[in-house]
C-alpha cells in the first residue's frame, strides 16, 4: 500500500501498490497534516499539529483517529523506532523531539537541535526528514543547513555525513528526506536540486532527477519531499510540485523504470 498526506486538503490518501486511483481517504479531524509513519502492524501515525497540536493514530481497520501525543507544532516527519519511541521533526522550531509510546505522558525530550536555528554541531536549521536505525542513531535532513546530520545514540552533537560542509561528499541544496537501506546506504531527497541521491561503496551517485532541472518527465522531479521503500526495494518519492508520487523500480545497475501516482 502507498500512503501520502495531502496537506492542503487535510487528508491522508491510500493507494494499492499498483493502482493510480486512491482506494481510501482518511480525513477525520485532520488539519494540514505533514508527517506520517506506518508501523509493521498497519497502524497509521499522522501529524495533526498545525492547529490541533496532536500526533494521531489510525488503527488498521479502525474508523476514527485517536490522539497519541500532544505536540506544540507541526511534525514535518514522524518516525517510530524499534523500541516504540516516537520522533517528531519540528522544522519551525529547529529541533527533533522524542517520547516513548509506552509512556502516558506527552512530555517530549530533545533528540537533536536546541530550538534556535544555527549550523554548529548541536544546532539545526529547519530540520525535515528523519530516520532512526537499529542502533538508535538519528539521521536528520537539516534543510536550512544543506546537510545530513548524524546524531549517535545519546549524543546531542551531530556529525555532518553529507552536504556542503563535508570533504569528499556531495553538495546538497535543501535536503528534505533521508532513509537507509539494509546495507546502511543513505538515500537522500535533495529537494532544491530536484533529485534523489544515494551512497554506495564508491561514494554518492544520483538515482533520479540527475539533470537537476525541475520538470514533469518520467526522469524528472520538481521539489521532491520524502522517500520510502517497499518490501521489494522499490523507491517511492513524493514529487510535490508535480502533484504526484513517483515509483522507481531499481535494478542492480540502473534506476530501472519510472511510474507515476497522481497525488
BALUM-634883 format. One line per 4 residues: number of its first residue (from 1); their letters; for each residue x, y, z of N, C-alpha, C. Coordinates in nm, 3 decimals, always signed. Example, Ala and Ser with C-alpha at 12.3 -4.5 7.8 and 13.67 -1.06 7.14 Angstrom:
2
1> AS> +1.319:-0.569:+0.780:+1.230:-0.450:+0.780:+1.320:-0.330:+0.780; +1.285:-0.225:+0.708:+1.367:-0.106:+0.714:+1.290:+0.003:+0.787
//
This chain:
263
1> XXXX> +0.082:-0.119:+0.000:+0.000:+0.000:+0.000:+0.087:+0.125:+0.000; +0.034:+0.232:-0.056:+0.103:+0.360:-0.061:+0.019:+0.464:+0.012; +0.079:+0.531:+0.110:+0.012:+0.635:+0.188:+0.078:+0.769:+0.160; -0.001:+0.876:+0.159:+0.055:+1.011:+0.145:-0.037:+1.111:+0.211
5> XXXX> +0.024:+1.210:+0.278:-0.054:+1.321:+0.332:-0.077:+1.424:+0.222; -0.199:+1.475:+0.214:-0.235:+1.583:+0.122:-0.261:+1.704:+0.210; -0.157:+1.784:+0.232:-0.160:+1.886:+0.335:-0.269:+1.988:+0.312; -0.280:+2.039:+0.190:-0.376:+2.148:+0.165:-0.521:+2.101:+0.173
9> XXXX> -0.546:+1.971:+0.160:-0.681:+1.917:+0.171:-0.707:+1.853:+0.307; -0.605:+1.851:+0.394:-0.615:+1.790:+0.527:-0.663:+1.645:+0.519; -0.594:+1.569:+0.432:-0.630:+1.429:+0.410:-0.505:+1.341:+0.408; -0.527:+1.212:+0.432:-0.430:+1.108:+0.402:-0.496:+1.016:+0.301
13> XXXX> -0.427:+0.990:+0.189:-0.480:+0.903:+0.085:-0.404:+0.771:+0.085; -0.477:+0.665:+0.047:-0.422:+0.531:+0.039:-0.445:+0.475:-0.101; -0.336:+0.427:-0.162:-0.342:+0.361:-0.292:-0.298:+0.216:-0.277; -0.342:+0.130:-0.369:-0.282:-0.002:-0.380:-0.144:+0.015:-0.443
17> XXXX> -0.060:-0.085:-0.432:+0.078:-0.072:-0.481:+0.084:-0.054:-0.632; -0.020:-0.097:-0.704:-0.015:-0.091:-0.850:-0.120:+0.003:-0.909; -0.209:+0.058:-0.827:-0.316:+0.142:-0.879:-0.278:+0.288:-0.883; -0.353:+0.366:-0.963:-0.329:+0.510:-0.973:-0.441:+0.591:-0.911
21> XXXX> -0.551:+0.527:-0.873:-0.661:+0.597:-0.806:-0.663:+0.558:-0.659; -0.678:+0.654:-0.567:-0.681:+0.620:-0.425:-0.799:+0.530:-0.392; -0.777:+0.437:-0.299:-0.882:+0.344:-0.261:-0.943:+0.379:-0.125; -0.878:+0.471:-0.052:-0.932:+0.511:+0.078:-0.880:+0.649:+0.113
25> XXXX> -0.964:+0.725:+0.184:-0.928:+0.858:+0.229:-0.948:+0.868:+0.379; -0.845:+0.916:+0.448:-0.853:+0.943:+0.591:-0.856:+1.095:+0.609; -0.960:+1.147:+0.671:-0.968:+1.292:+0.684:-1.027:+1.339:+0.817; -1.074:+1.246:+0.898:-1.144:+1.283:+1.020:-1.055:+1.366:+1.113
29> XXXX> -1.095:+1.492:+1.135:-1.032:+1.580:+1.235:-0.890:+1.620:+1.203; -0.841:+1.593:+1.083:-0.705:+1.634:+1.047:-0.703:+1.780:+1.005; -0.589:+1.845:+1.031:-0.570:+1.984:+0.990:-0.427:+2.001:+0.941; -0.411:+2.016:+0.810:-0.282:+2.040:+0.746:-0.177:+1.937:+0.788
33> XXXX> -0.202:+1.808:+0.769:-0.105:+1.706:+0.811:+0.020:+1.707:+0.723; +0.133:+1.677:+0.784:+0.260:+1.662:+0.711:+0.313:+1.520:+0.728; +0.379:+1.494:+0.841:+0.446:+1.366:+0.859:+0.350:+1.251:+0.881; +0.391:+1.131:+0.837:+0.317:+1.009:+0.869:+0.414:+0.894:+0.880
37> XXXX> +0.370:+0.789:+0.950:+0.452:+0.671:+0.968:+0.360:+0.551:+0.980; +0.394:+0.442:+0.910:+0.315:+0.319:+0.915:+0.396:+0.213:+0.989; +0.339:+0.154:+1.093:+0.408:+0.050:+1.168:+0.386:-0.086:+1.102; +0.459:-0.185:+1.148:+0.451:-0.318:+1.088:+0.313:-0.381:+1.101
41> XXXX> +0.237:-0.340:+1.203:+0.103:-0.396:+1.220:-0.003:-0.319:+1.140; +0.040:-0.221:+1.059:-0.053:-0.148:+0.974:-0.114:-0.025:+1.037; -0.072:+0.012:+1.158:-0.125:+0.132:+1.221:-0.063:+0.256:+1.157; -0.147:+0.357:+1.136:-0.105:+0.482:+1.074:-0.090:+0.590:+1.181
45> XXXX> +0.029:+0.649:+1.189:+0.053:+0.763:+1.275:+0.068:+0.886:+1.186; +0.000:+0.993:+1.220:-0.002:+1.110:+1.132:+0.007:+1.238:+1.213; +0.081:+1.335:+1.158:+0.090:+1.468:+1.217:-0.044:+1.539:+1.209; -0.084:+1.599:+1.319:-0.204:+1.682:+1.324:-0.175:+1.803:+1.413
49> XXXX> -0.051:+1.856:+1.393:-0.001:+1.952:+1.490:-0.025:+2.098:+1.459; -0.054:+2.132:+1.334:-0.059:+2.273:+1.295:-0.160:+2.352:+1.378; -0.280:+2.299:+1.390:-0.387:+2.366:+1.465:-0.430:+2.283:+1.584; -0.438:+2.150:+1.565:-0.488:+2.063:+1.671:-0.380:+2.021:+1.770
53> XXXX> -0.254:+2.042:+1.738:-0.142:+2.015:+1.830:-0.142:+1.870:+1.880; -0.150:+1.778:+1.783:-0.156:+1.637:+1.817:-0.075:+1.553:+1.719; -0.035:+1.435:+1.764:+0.001:+1.325:+1.676:-0.109:+1.221:+1.693; -0.170:+1.181:+1.583:-0.284:+1.090:+1.588:-0.247:+0.951:+1.534
57> XXXX> -0.328:+0.854:+1.573:-0.312:+0.717:+1.526:-0.444:+0.669:+1.467; -0.433:+0.602:+1.353:-0.549:+0.538:+1.292:-0.519:+0.389:+1.288; -0.584:+0.313:+1.373:-0.560:+0.170:+1.380:-0.606:+0.102:+1.252; -0.537:-0.005:+1.215:-0.576:-0.080:+1.096:-0.721:-0.127:+1.109
61> XXXX> -0.800:-0.099:+1.008:-0.943:-0.129:+1.005:-1.022:-0.047:+1.106; -0.961:+0.060:+1.159:-1.033:+0.147:+1.251:-1.124:+0.242:+1.177; -1.202:+0.318:+1.252:-1.298:+0.411:+1.190:-1.270:+0.556:+1.225; -1.176:+0.582:+1.316:-1.151:+0.720:+1.355:-1.011:+0.734:+1.412
65> XXXX> -0.967:+0.858:+1.421:-0.836:+0.890:+1.478:-0.842:+0.891:+1.630; -0.731:+0.853:+1.692:-0.716:+0.869:+1.836:-0.590:+0.950:+1.861; -0.590:+1.030:+1.966:-0.474:+1.112:+1.999:-0.370:+1.027:+2.070; -0.248:+1.027:+2.016:-0.139:+0.952:+2.075:-0.057:+1.041:+2.168
69> XXXX> -0.016:+1.158:+2.117:+0.062:+1.252:+2.196:+0.022:+1.394:+2.155; +0.041:+1.487:+2.245:+0.020:+1.628:+2.216:+0.153:+1.692:+2.180; +0.152:+1.780:+2.079:+0.272:+1.848:+2.034:+0.243:+1.997:+2.023; +0.349:+2.077:+2.022:+0.332:+2.222:+2.015:+0.321:+2.275:+1.874
73> XXXX> +0.365:+2.195:+1.775:+0.373:+2.247:+1.640:+0.370:+2.133:+1.540; +0.377:+2.168:+1.413:+0.373:+2.070:+1.305:+0.493:+1.976:+1.308; +0.469:+1.847:+1.294:+0.576:+1.749:+1.276:+0.594:+1.726:+1.126; +0.699:+1.784:+1.068:+0.721:+1.763:+0.925:+0.739:+1.614:+0.895
77> XXXX> +0.809:+1.544:+0.984:+0.828:+1.399:+0.968:+0.808:+1.331:+1.101; +0.762:+1.207:+1.094:+0.747:+1.121:+1.211:+0.828:+0.994:+1.190; +0.876:+0.937:+1.299:+0.945:+0.808:+1.293:+0.924:+0.736:+1.424; +0.904:+0.605:+1.417:+0.891:+0.522:+1.537:+0.999:+0.415:+1.532
81> XXXX> +1.088:+0.412:+1.633:+1.199:+0.318:+1.631:+1.155:+0.182:+1.684; +1.249:+0.088:+1.691:+1.215:-0.049:+1.728:+1.179:-0.063:+1.875; +1.204:+0.041:+1.955:+1.162:+0.042:+2.096:+1.033:+0.121:+2.117; +0.964:+0.153:+2.008:+0.839:+0.229:+2.012:+0.858:+0.369:+2.069
85> XXXX> +0.969:+0.430:+2.034:+0.990:+0.571:+2.064:+0.948:+0.653:+1.942; +0.864:+0.752:+1.965:+0.813:+0.839:+1.859:+0.902:+0.961:+1.845; +0.948:+0.988:+1.723:+1.029:+1.106:+1.692:+0.947:+1.200:+1.604; +0.965:+1.329:+1.627:+0.894:+1.434:+1.553:+0.994:+1.543:+1.517
89> XXXX> +1.008:+1.574:+1.389:+1.094:+1.685:+1.348:+1.008:+1.810:+1.335; +1.037:+1.909:+1.419:+0.962:+2.035:+1.418:+1.049:+2.138:+1.347; +1.029:+2.152:+1.218:+1.117:+2.239:+1.141:+1.099:+2.385:+1.178; +0.981:+2.424:+1.224:+0.958:+2.564:+1.263:+1.028:+2.599:+1.395
93> XXXX> +1.066:+2.498:+1.472:+1.135:+2.520:+1.598:+1.277:+2.467:+1.598; +1.325:+2.420:+1.482:+1.466:+2.383:+1.463:+1.512:+2.274:+1.558; +1.429:+2.171:+1.574:+1.466:+2.063:+1.664:+1.391:+1.935:+1.629; +1.444:+1.824:+1.678:+1.378:+1.694:+1.672:+1.352:+1.649:+1.815
97> XXXX> +1.231:+1.607:+1.841:+1.194:+1.566:+1.976:+1.148:+1.420:+1.975; +1.146:+1.358:+2.095:+1.107:+1.218:+2.102:+1.037:+1.189:+2.233; +0.955:+1.083:+2.233:+0.885:+1.038:+2.353:+0.850:+0.891:+2.335; +0.850:+0.815:+2.442:+0.814:+0.673:+2.435:+0.663:+0.660:+2.422
101> XXXX> +0.620:+0.571:+2.334:+0.478:+0.543:+2.320:+0.425:+0.461:+2.437; +0.514:+0.406:+2.516:+0.472:+0.330:+2.634:+0.455:+0.421:+2.756; +0.485:+0.550:+2.737:+0.473:+0.647:+2.845:+0.343:+0.725:+2.825; +0.262:+0.732:+2.928:+0.133:+0.802:+2.916:+0.151:+0.953:+2.905
105> XXXX> +0.267:+1.003:+2.941:+0.293:+1.146:+2.935:+0.317:+1.190:+2.791; +0.283:+1.315:+2.762:+0.313:+1.375:+2.633:+0.435:+1.466:+2.641; +0.516:+1.449:+2.742:+0.635:+1.532:+2.757:+0.747:+1.475:+2.670; +0.782:+1.549:+2.564:+0.889:+1.510:+2.474:+1.023:+1.558:+2.529
109> XXXX> +1.129:+1.490:+2.489:+1.264:+1.537:+2.519:+1.335:+1.566:+2.388; +1.441:+1.645:+2.396:+1.516:+1.682:+2.278:+1.598:+1.564:+2.229; +1.587:+1.533:+2.100:+1.673:+1.433:+2.037:+1.783:+1.498:+1.956; +1.757:+1.618:+1.902:+1.857:+1.691:+1.824:+1.812:+1.836:+1.810
113> XXXX> +1.909:+1.928:+1.808:+1.878:+2.070:+1.797:+1.844:+2.129:+1.933; +1.857:+2.261:+1.943:+1.827:+2.327:+2.071:+1.716:+2.430:+2.060; +1.644:+2.430:+1.948:+1.532:+2.522:+1.932:+1.569:+2.656:+1.873; +1.698:+2.679:+1.846:+1.745:+2.803:+1.784:+1.818:+2.765:+1.655
117> XXXX> +1.782:+2.828:+1.545:+1.845:+2.788:+1.419:+1.993:+2.826:+1.419; +2.074:+2.736:+1.363:+2.217:+2.758:+1.356:+2.284:+2.641:+1.288; +2.416:+2.649:+1.271:+2.489:+2.547:+1.195:+2.598:+2.478:+1.276; +2.602:+2.500:+1.407:+2.700:+2.430:+1.490:+2.658:+2.284:+1.504
121> XXXX> +2.745:+2.196:+1.556:+2.711:+2.054:+1.566:+2.586:+2.025:+1.650; +2.551:+2.111:+1.744:+2.434:+2.085:+1.829:+2.311:+2.166:+1.786; +2.317:+2.228:+1.669:+2.205:+2.309:+1.621:+2.156:+2.258:+1.487; +2.031:+2.292:+1.455:+1.969:+2.258:+1.328:+1.904:+2.384:+1.270
125> XXXX> +1.874:+2.378:+1.143:+1.805:+2.488:+1.076:+1.694:+2.430:+0.990; +1.573:+2.433:+1.041:+1.454:+2.381:+0.971:+1.468:+2.234:+0.934; +1.490:+2.146:+1.034:+1.504:+2.003:+1.004:+1.375:+1.946:+0.947; +1.392:+1.853:+0.855:+1.274:+1.793:+0.791:+1.276:+1.641:+0.805
129> XXXX> +1.320:+1.566:+0.706:+1.315:+1.421:+0.716:+1.404:+1.365:+0.824; +1.361:+1.253:+0.885:+1.438:+1.187:+0.991:+1.435:+1.036:+0.971; +1.536:+0.969:+1.023:+1.543:+0.823:+1.020:+1.623:+0.777:+1.141; +1.579:+0.668:+1.205:+1.648:+0.610:+1.319:+1.679:+0.465:+1.288
133> XXXX> +1.807:+0.427:+1.300:+1.843:+0.288:+1.268:+1.829:+0.198:+1.389; +1.870:+0.072:+1.373:+1.851:-0.026:+1.480:+1.940:+0.000:+1.601; +2.040:+0.086:+1.584:+2.127:+0.123:+1.696:+2.081:+0.255:+1.761; +1.966:+0.303:+1.720:+1.904:+0.425:+1.773:+1.983:+0.551:+1.740
137> XXXX> +2.062:+0.543:+1.632:+2.128:+0.661:+1.580:+2.029:+0.738:+1.493; +2.028:+0.869:+1.507:+1.930:+0.955:+1.442:+1.994:+1.028:+1.324; +1.933:+1.016:+1.208:+1.976:+1.088:+1.088:+1.873:+1.198:+1.060; +1.922:+1.318:+1.032:+1.834:+1.433:+1.013:+1.868:+1.504:+0.882
141> XXXX> +1.767:+1.527:+0.800:+1.782:+1.613:+0.681:+1.772:+1.757:+0.729; +1.888:+1.820:+0.745:+1.899:+1.955:+0.802:+1.882:+2.056:+0.689; +1.758:+2.081:+0.655:+1.721:+2.153:+0.532:+1.792:+2.286:+0.518; +1.782:+2.371:+0.618:+1.837:+2.506:+0.607:+1.988:+2.511:+0.606
145> XXXX> +2.054:+2.405:+0.653:+2.200:+2.399:+0.652:+2.255:+2.317:+0.536; +2.167:+2.267:+0.450:+2.209:+2.192:+0.331:+2.301:+2.075:+0.365; +2.258:+1.996:+0.466:+2.343:+1.886:+0.511:+2.258:+1.775:+0.572; +2.319:+1.659:+0.586:+2.262:+1.548:+0.661:+2.343:+1.533:+0.789
149> XXXX> +2.274:+1.537:+0.903:+2.339:+1.526:+1.033:+2.312:+1.389:+1.094; +2.416:+1.330:+1.151:+2.405:+1.204:+1.224:+2.427:+1.231:+1.372; +2.327:+1.193:+1.453:+2.337:+1.204:+1.598:+2.345:+1.063:+1.656; +2.463:+1.028:+1.705:+2.479:+0.897:+1.768:+2.389:+0.889:+1.890
153> XXXX> +2.347:+0.768:+1.923:+2.255:+0.748:+2.036:+2.310:+0.813:+2.163; +2.227:+0.896:+2.223:+2.263:+0.962:+2.348:+2.344:+1.089:+2.331; +2.375:+1.127:+2.206:+2.457:+1.245:+2.181:+2.373:+1.358:+2.123; +2.400:+1.480:+2.164:+2.331:+1.597:+2.110:+2.417:+1.675:+2.012
157> XXXX> +2.545:+1.638:+1.999:+2.632:+1.695:+1.897:+2.628:+1.605:+1.774; +2.591:+1.663:+1.660:+2.580:+1.586:+1.538:+2.707:+1.591:+1.455; +2.719:+1.495:+1.363:+2.828:+1.489:+1.266:+2.769:+1.501:+1.126; +2.826:+1.587:+1.046:+2.778:+1.604:+0.909:+2.832:+1.491:+0.823
161> XXXX> +2.743:+1.413:+0.764:+2.785:+1.298:+0.682:+2.759:+1.319:+0.534; +2.687:+1.422:+0.499:+2.666:+1.459:+0.359:+2.626:+1.606:+0.355; +2.673:+1.675:+0.253:+2.636:+1.815:+0.240:+2.755:+1.906:+0.218; +2.728:+2.032:+0.219:+2.826:+2.131:+0.175:+2.947:+2.146:+0.265
165> XXXX> +2.935:+2.106:+0.391:+3.046:+2.128:+0.484:+3.144:+2.011:+0.491; +3.115:+1.903:+0.424:+3.199:+1.785:+0.436:+3.291:+1.771:+0.316; +3.403:+1.706:+0.338:+3.501:+1.681:+0.233:+3.473:+1.547:+0.167; +3.493:+1.539:+0.037:+3.477:+1.416:-0.040:+3.336:+1.359:-0.026
169> XXXX> +3.238:+1.447:-0.029:+3.099:+1.402:-0.031:+3.027:+1.474:-0.144; +2.902:+1.505:-0.128:+2.825:+1.564:-0.236:+2.753:+1.688:-0.183; +2.752:+1.797:-0.258:+2.679:+1.916:-0.212:+2.528:+1.894:-0.217; +2.459:+1.951:-0.121:+2.314:+1.941:-0.113:+2.252:+2.079:-0.114
173> XXXX> +2.127:+2.085:-0.158:+2.054:+2.212:-0.157:+1.912:+2.185:-0.106; +1.895:+2.206:+0.023:+1.763:+2.188:+0.083:+1.718:+2.043:+0.091; +1.795:+1.953:+0.156:+1.751:+1.813:+0.170:+1.627:+1.803:+0.258; +1.531:+1.723:+0.216:+1.405:+1.710:+0.290:+1.374:+1.568:+0.335
177> XXXX> +1.444:+1.470:+0.282:+1.416:+1.332:+0.317:+1.543:+1.250:+0.330; +1.543:+1.154:+0.421:+1.658:+1.067:+0.443:+1.609:+0.928:+0.484; +1.670:+0.825:+0.427:+1.636:+0.688:+0.464:+1.759:+0.601:+0.441; +1.772:+0.492:+0.516:+1.880:+0.397:+0.498:+1.822:+0.264:+0.453
181> XXXX> +1.898:+0.191:+0.370:+1.855:+0.057:+0.333:+1.921:-0.044:+0.428; +1.902:-0.172:+0.400:+1.951:-0.277:+0.489:+2.103:-0.283:+0.494; +2.168:-0.226:+0.393:+2.314:-0.223:+0.388:+2.372:-0.092:+0.439; +2.288:-0.011:+0.502:+2.328:+0.119:+0.558:+2.370:+0.220:+0.453
185> XXXX> +2.319:+0.205:+0.331:+2.341:+0.306:+0.229:+2.238:+0.418:+0.249; +2.284:+0.541:+0.236:+2.198:+0.658:+0.251:+2.123:+0.687:+0.121; +1.996:+0.721:+0.134:+1.917:+0.770:+0.022:+1.862:+0.907:+0.064; +1.890:+1.009:-0.015:+1.863:+1.147:+0.024:+1.776:+1.215:-0.081
189> XXXX> +1.672:+1.284:-0.033:+1.593:+1.371:-0.119:+1.659:+1.508:-0.119; +1.722:+1.542:-0.231:+1.792:+1.671:-0.246:+1.694:+1.766:-0.315; +1.604:+1.823:-0.236:+1.482:+1.882:-0.290:+1.507:+1.997:-0.386; +1.587:+2.094:-0.347:+1.607:+2.211:-0.433:+1.693:+2.182:-0.555
193> XXXX> +1.759:+2.066:-0.556:+1.828:+2.019:-0.676:+1.742:+1.922:-0.756; +1.618:+1.897:-0.708:+1.520:+1.816:-0.783:+1.573:+1.676:-0.816; +1.636:+1.612:-0.716:+1.696:+1.482:-0.744:+1.696:+1.393:-0.620; +1.721:+1.264:-0.644:+1.741:+1.164:-0.539:+1.882:+1.112:-0.553
197> XXXX> +1.959:+1.112:-0.444:+2.094:+1.060:-0.449:+2.109:+0.950:-0.344; +2.212:+0.868:-0.363:+2.235:+0.756:-0.272:+2.384:+0.734:-0.256; +2.422:+0.675:-0.145:+2.561:+0.639:-0.122:+2.582:+0.493:-0.155; +2.705:+0.460:-0.193:+2.745:+0.320:-0.209:+2.892:+0.310:-0.169
201> XXXX> +2.955:+0.200:-0.203:+3.093:+0.178:-0.160:+3.191:+0.275:-0.224; +3.150:+0.341:-0.332:+3.240:+0.433:-0.402:+3.210:+0.580:-0.372; +3.106:+0.608:-0.295:+3.067:+0.745:-0.265:+2.921:+0.769:-0.289; +2.888:+0.882:-0.351:+2.749:+0.916:-0.378:+2.722:+0.916:-0.528
205> XXXX> +2.601:+0.876:-0.564:+2.559:+0.880:-0.703:+2.415:+0.927:-0.710; +2.378:+0.981:-0.825:+2.240:+1.024:-0.847:+2.157:+0.909:-0.900; +2.035:+0.895:-0.847:+1.944:+0.790:-0.892:+1.833:+0.843:-0.981; +1.784:+0.962:-0.954:+1.669:+1.016:-1.028:+1.677:+1.167:-1.029
209> XXXX> +1.626:+1.228:-1.136:+1.631:+1.373:-1.149:+1.773:+1.422:-1.164; +1.856:+1.346:-1.233:+2.000:+1.373:-1.232:+2.041:+1.496:-1.312; +1.952:+1.550:-1.393:+1.983:+1.676:-1.460:+1.978:+1.793:-1.363; +1.907:+1.775:-1.253:+1.890:+1.882:-1.155:+1.788:+1.987:-1.197
213> XXXX> +1.730:+1.970:-1.314:+1.634:+2.066:-1.367:+1.493:+2.018:-1.335; +1.412:+2.104:-1.274:+1.277:+2.064:-1.241:+1.195:+2.040:-1.366; +1.108:+1.938:-1.361:+1.025:+1.906:-1.476:+0.928:+1.796:-1.441; +0.846:+1.758:-1.536:+0.742:+1.657:-1.513:+0.762:+1.531:-1.595
217> XXXX> +0.876:+1.518:-1.660:+0.905:+1.396:-1.733:+0.926:+1.279:-1.639; +0.927:+1.158:-1.695:+0.940:+1.039:-1.610:+1.076:+1.031:-1.544; +1.174:+1.104:-1.597:+1.307:+1.106:-1.538:+1.335:+1.238:-1.467; +1.229:+1.313:-1.435:+1.245:+1.442:-1.369:+1.161:+1.449:-1.242
221> XXXX> +1.200:+1.542:-1.154:+1.126:+1.571:-1.032:+1.114:+1.722:-1.018; +1.020:+1.764:-0.935:+1.001:+1.907:-0.910:+0.974:+1.927:-0.761; +1.078:+1.962:-0.687:+1.072:+1.981:-0.543:+1.025:+1.853:-0.471; +1.093:+1.741:-0.490:+1.057:+1.619:-0.415:+1.074:+1.643:-0.266
225> XXXX> +0.997:+1.570:-0.185:+0.994:+1.596:-0.041:+1.033:+1.478:+0.046; +0.982:+1.360:+0.016:+1.007:+1.245:+0.104:+1.031:+1.120:+0.021; +1.083:+1.018:+0.088:+1.122:+0.895:+0.019:+1.091:+0.775:+0.108; +1.056:+0.664:+0.044:+1.029:+0.541:+0.119:+1.054:+0.421:+0.028
229> XXXX> +1.081:+0.305:+0.090:+1.095:+0.179:+0.018:+0.971:+0.094:+0.038; +0.946:+0.003:-0.058:+0.853:-0.105:-0.030:+0.934:-0.230:+0.003; +0.867:-0.342:+0.027:+0.936:-0.462:+0.071:+1.023:-0.524:-0.039; +1.007:-0.478:-0.165:+1.087:-0.529:-0.275:+1.208:-0.440:-0.305
233> XXXX> +1.221:-0.329:-0.233:+1.332:-0.238:-0.258:+1.303:-0.129:-0.357; +1.179:-0.121:-0.408:+1.143:-0.011:-0.496:+1.130:+0.118:-0.415; +1.156:+0.230:-0.479:+1.155:+0.360:-0.411:+1.032:+0.439:-0.452; +0.966:+0.498:-0.352:+0.853:+0.588:-0.374:+0.893:+0.728:-0.329
237> XXXX> +0.868:+0.827:-0.414:+0.908:+0.965:-0.387:+0.787:+1.056:-0.401; +0.762:+1.141:-0.302:+0.657:+1.243:-0.315:+0.714:+1.359:-0.396; +0.657:+1.377:-0.514:+0.704:+1.477:-0.611:+0.611:+1.597:-0.602; +0.639:+1.686:-0.507:+0.542:+1.785:-0.460:+0.485:+1.872:-0.570
241> XXXX> +0.570:+1.942:-0.642:+0.518:+2.040:-0.738:+0.462:+1.978:-0.865; +0.481:+1.848:-0.881:+0.414:+1.775:-0.989:+0.286:+1.707:-0.942; +0.253:+1.723:-0.813:+0.131:+1.665:-0.756:+0.120:+1.515:-0.787; +0.227:+1.444:-0.761:+0.228:+1.301:-0.790:+0.326:+1.229:-0.698
245> XXXX> +0.314:+1.098:-0.695:+0.412:+1.012:-0.630:+0.481:+0.931:-0.738; +0.613:+0.937:-0.740:+0.691:+0.863:-0.838:+0.743:+0.733:-0.778; +0.730:+0.625:-0.856:+0.781:+0.495:-0.816:+0.898:+0.460:-0.907; +1.012:+0.427:-0.844:+1.132:+0.391:-0.918:+1.163:+0.244:-0.891
249> XXXX> +1.160:+0.165:-0.997:+1.188:+0.022:-0.986:+1.338:+0.004:-1.004; +1.407:-0.022:-0.896:+1.553:-0.028:-0.901:+1.601:-0.162:-0.953; +1.693:-0.155:-1.048:+1.765:-0.273:-1.096:+1.905:-0.268:-1.037; +1.980:-0.373:-1.057:+2.112:-0.381:-0.996:+2.210:-0.281:-1.054
253> XXXX> +2.184:-0.236:-1.178:+2.281:-0.147:-1.242:+2.218:-0.022:-1.300; +2.094:+0.009:-1.264:+2.030:+0.128:-1.319:+1.912:+0.166:-1.232; +1.850:+0.278:-1.269:+1.731:+0.321:-1.197:+1.607:+0.248:-1.245; +1.617:+0.174:-1.353:+1.504:+0.096:-1.399:+1.394:+0.180:-1.457
257> XXXX> +1.270:+0.139:-1.428:+1.153:+0.203:-1.487:+1.098:+0.310:-1.394; +1.009:+0.393:-1.448:+0.951:+0.503:-1.372:+0.800:+0.493:-1.385; +0.731:+0.503:-1.273:+0.585:+0.505:-1.274:+0.536:+0.622:-1.191; +0.420:+0.676:-1.226:+0.365:+0.790:-1.155:+0.232:+0.755:-1.089
261> XXX> +0.211:+0.808:-0.968:+0.083:+0.801:-0.899:+0.039:+0.943:-0.876; -0.072:+0.988:-0.936:-0.114:+1.126:-0.913:-0.147:+1.148:-0.767; -0.108:+1.266:-0.713:-0.132:+1.295:-0.572:-0.195:+1.428:-0.552
//
